[in-house]
Amino acid sequence: MNQAHLHKLVSSQLKEKDPEKLFNLRLATNLTLIQELFFSLYPENEHKDHFQNLLALLPKLFESRPGELKKQDLQRVQSTNWYQSEKIMGMQLYVEHFNQDLNGLREKIPYFKKLGVNFLHLMPITTRPKGENDGGYAVNSYLEVDKRYGTKEDLLALTKEFRKEGIYLMLDFVVNHTSNEFSWAKKAMKGDKKYQGYYYTFEDNTIPTEFEKNLPEVFPETSPGNFTYIPEMERWVMTVFNSYQWDLNYTNPQVFLEMLTNLVKLSDMGVDVVRFDALAFLWKKIGTISQNLPEAHNLIALFRMCLQVVAPGVILLAEAIVAPTDIVKYFGEDQKRGNECEVAYNASLMALLWNSIATKKTTLLYKSLLHVPEKPKDCTWINYIRCHDDIGLGYENQLIEELGWNPGMHRKFLLDYYCQRLDWSPATGLMFMYNPKTGDGRITGSAASLLGLEKGLATKNRQLIDQSIAKIIMLHGITLAFGGIPLIYAGDEIGTLNDYSFKNDASKKDDSRWVNRPMQDWETISKLDDRELPQSKIFHTLQRLIQIRKDNPVFADNNGVTLCHTGNDHILVFEKKGNHPQGLLVLCNFDEHPQVIESSWIKKMGYFTKGDPIDLVSDTKLIANSGLLELLPYQMIWLKKD
Ligand code: GLC
């Protein structure tokens, strides 16, 4: 049983729901774990005072949490896990690219309602350096809204409106690093020893050289190496991402206490889900790649356990774009099971779907997903196909080899297929961070461009256009049915193509991820009534699928997904079981040719029993000819069992 369940039990015992008393009970319930986690990172003999400080901080943080949110916290403690509901549909967007600023965003609530979206991830909105700032992931502050988006009051008005409208809000907490303009970094640069200790700074490069022996490079093209020399400070500082992003030093408990305060204050603005950015990197150790270390997990669980005491209605999302078997660990293992992050990006599914499109086969997808241990019941995935970042090819080499493929050659094929090195490929993606030393690279581009819509439109190739629409629907359809929160990237609902304007902007031109950070195309949206437009077909089909998801509890996440083998390597079939006897069978054809499945096989699964079943996606009866069910190229079928 995870701690959230204990809180539910404990609070249900209390007749009078006095927030103060409940806070004390939550603290008592989590205290042993908090203490163990704290002392595992900060040994007791040296850090008793810091632990005292933490104990003094928690009630203060609780006291300043707004009453309205405290009330909501209590309701959430009592209710079941809202984030696993079939009613949730997410969208990720850049506020300034969507409709200018926070007030502009508020005006677009009717658009979200029309599509069925009720969960928003807004990309960073706090202050950042003027020039390069990694799309706001170089933070000058954790709490101050950047002028371009509006004011803190605008944000508070927005979150209030969201609560009224039943829209959940996710914001980033860039927990691993600050910008070099953050107040702590500025003080460190001026020679303040206290703040130099908030980062990993070194007087010469002896220790950096030791670290570098094992550290990989995140941005090898634009920011090679993991350390930057700062002449003003006459010291080296660890900068794993860009040279202007300084890694926070969590071996210093003062950093943890300050960041916990920032985390709670961010939550106090009405945030429902906090996206823990780059959390795999939180702890560093010489001789390791300094990712996914056990201490990082303890630190995240410590944040979680403290936040749960102060603001139990707020949950955490793990942004861990790491190997499939490492991602699930961010839900917590052993004693921490279910006590780390409630939600994690399903980056493995995402990357495997792109592999299946390029290879037209689902073999690696089956192999890889079957290899991942099941997640804890109370946790869930964010299922997505595209986001603001690149697509990394983090498949497990051993599994690629088991299919008889050479991992290096296979990755090269994927880069060639998506990054315009093969004439016959329909994809028009760009390469990201190609490393000639290793041959490694990643892929960027919008979903529609990667799936052939850009090429189809440019060459007026009807078949290519239709196939790309089918692929766009199929991939999004999988994210809707897989169990978890489906997160659509703004613009993908209308098949937005690559935006090449970043090449003319000095602060963006070296980062090809900008090709998929387009302006929301309101002109196209105003024409969606013209049902013949490819964009309309995509929008209206997705809108319908989202509604089907919301109307059918079988789509809720309850760990009920089973992969089903059909013997046809081009097809993906999975069954989603509901809490009741209902079930949903999802069948997808990843090939450019029609493929068949024996209808007796589907019958055995318990579908196709009472005559010809209805496919929810096309809303037509499925007819099996000579015992075979045909799936058209890139067709997705949803069959429901009641
Ligand atoms: C996350 C963000 C990415 C950013 C990085 C560093 O991975 O998604 O955009 O570059 O963190 O903050």
Residues whose N, C-alpha, C, O or C-beta is under 5 A from the ligand:
A	BS01	GLC	D134 Y137 F241 D277 A278 D389
